Amino acid sequence: MVYPQRKARIDSSLRRKIGHDIFYFSNATAMRLFDRDPLRYVKALSDPVTNDRFRVTHTSPREEYKSRVYYFASTGEKTVFETDREKYKDRRSATMVELEP
């Protein structure tokens, strides 16, 4: 947390997304501090391919796609993401069910 003593506000103007994870801030100053070095504050993220949580570091594979940064647990997951970015850009539920009209 940037300012652990302050409560975050659920306000879209004070929100940042990294891959599938969303972070809210108490104020614009806290958000700017986070933006300078997000990995200083983030210890784990969700891999966009597997949805598994992993410990993120400055050496973790990363890619920016449609103005959002994605981090990956390994180069293998990053390679899978690169083959179909649209498929993995948003969080998927564990079970996908298609309903017929």
N, C-alpha and C positions, 0 to 999 in steps of 0.2 A: 504494500500500500504506500502511496505517496505521502498522504497525511492520515495515518491510522486513527488519530483522535477526532477526525471529522467524518461525518456520514456522507456517503455518496448520494447524489440526487438522480432520480430516474428521469433524466432529461436528455433527449436525443442530441442536444447541442453540446452536452458534456459526456459524450460517448465515443469510444474508439473500438474498432473491431480489428482483431488480429486473427486471420483465418476464421474459424468458427466461434471463437471466444469473444465475448463482449465485456468491456470494462467501462464503468461509470465513475465519474469524479465529482468531488464536492464543489469545485470551482474551476475556472479557466486556467488559473495558475498551476493547479495540480495537474491538469491535463497537459499543459505545455511541458512541465517537468517530465511527465511520462513519455511524451513524444520524443524528447531528446535521447532517451535510452530505455525503451520499454522493457528490455530484458533485465534491467537492473531491478525491476519490480515484479516481473512475471517469472515464476519458477517452473510452471508446467502449462502446456497447451494441448489442444486436441489435434492430432494429425488429421488433415482433411481427407485423406484416403481411407484410413482404417478407423477413424474416430477414437482411437486409443489415446489416452493421456500419456505424455512423455515429458521428461525434463529437458527444457529448451536451454541452449547455450548460444553464445555468439558464433559458434562454429556450426550450428545446426543448419542443414540445407534450407534455403528460403527462396521464395519467388514472389514477385509482385504481379498481381493480376487484377485488372479492373479496379485500380486504386486501393487494393487491399493487399496486405502482406500476409503470406502463408509461410509457416515453418513446418518442417517435416521431421519425423523421427529418424529417417534414413534417406540416402540418395535414391534407394529403390522406390520409396513412396513418392518422392519428388518426380521421378521418371514416369510413374503411373499417372500422376496428376497432369504432367505435360502432354500425355497422349489424349486426354479428354478433360480440359480445364472446366468446361461448362458442367460436366457431370459432377465434379467434386467441389465446385466453388461454394456451394451452400450445404449446410448440414442436412444429412439424410437421416430419416428415422431408421431404427433397427429392422423394421419390417415394412416393406413397400407392398401395398396391395392396390391393384388396379380394379376399379369398379366399372362394370359395364352399364351403360344407360338403360 
